[in-house]
Amino acid sequence: MATGGDRKTDAQAALHVAQAALFRNDLRPVVQEAQTTILRLLTERRDDLVHERTRVLNRLHAVLRDLLPDGAPTGLSADKAAALMKGHPARHGHRQLPP
């Protein structure tokens, strides 16, 4: 395995791992994951992403509620939030965001 400055591809990296594994007797065999395990991992990841999205939108809503004279409606998206910020002057004498 070269350690030079060449960029390795996934195929090259896989080949090097396979070549190294040929000479190792202490590695445990790879077993295929059960479909239920894979589905559980994907479901957990999706749940994490949904919770993070909700947390970010709640923070955005709170910031907009503080910045905008009329507050911010529910059901925000990034596009709706940007449109709200462009259409309202900022509170407390701060500059309005540029278009």
N, C-alpha and C positions, 0 to 999 in steps of 0.2 A: 504494500500500500504506500503510495507516494504521499509525501507531506509537502510537496511543492505548492506553488501558487495557482496551479490549475484549478478551475472550478469543476466540482464534481456534480454529476447529475444523480437523480434518484436511482437510476439503473446502475450507475457505477458504484454508488454507495451500497446498494443491495448485493452486488457482486462481491465487493470487498468483505462485507459481513459474512456472506456464504463461504468465501474462501477461508476466513478466519475460523469459522465454525467447524470446518473440515478437520482442523488440527486440535480441536478441543474435545476432550472426552468427558469433561465435568459439566457440560451444559445440559439442562433439562429439555426434553422434547417439547415442541410447540403443539398445543392442542387447540382445535377450533372451538371458539366460544359458542355456547348454545344460543339459539335465536332469542330466547327469553332474556338472556343476559344482555344481548345487543339492544333489544327493544327497551329494556329497563334503563340502560345507559343513555340512549337517545331521548327517552322521555324525561329523564332527570335533567339533561342538558337543555331541552326545550323549556322545561319549567323554570330553570335558572334564567334563561334568556327572557322569558315573559316577565318574571319578577323584576329583573334589572330594567327592562323597558318601562314597566309601571313606575318603578322608583324614580327613574330619570324624568318621565313625564310629570310626575307629582312635583319634583323639584323645579322643573321648568314652569309649571303652573304657579307655584308659590312665588317665584321670581317675577313673573309677569304680573301677578296680582299686586305685588309691591311697586312695580315700575309704572304700570298703566293706570291712568285716572279712573277708568271704568272697570278695572280688574281684568280678569281673563276668563273666558268661557271654558266650560268643560269640553272634553272631546278634542283636545289639542293634538296637532301634529307639528312637525318641524316647519312645514310650509305655512300652516295657519299662524304659528307663533311669529314667524318672520313677517308675515303680512300685518299682524297686529303691531309689531314694533315699528314698521315703516309708516304706519298710518297715524301714530300718536306721538305727540311731543313727550319727552321724558319729564319725570317729576324732579323736584328739588333743584331746579336750575341746571341740570346736566344737559349736555348736548344731545340732540336727537341723532339717532343712528343714521349714517349715510345710506342712500338707496343702493 
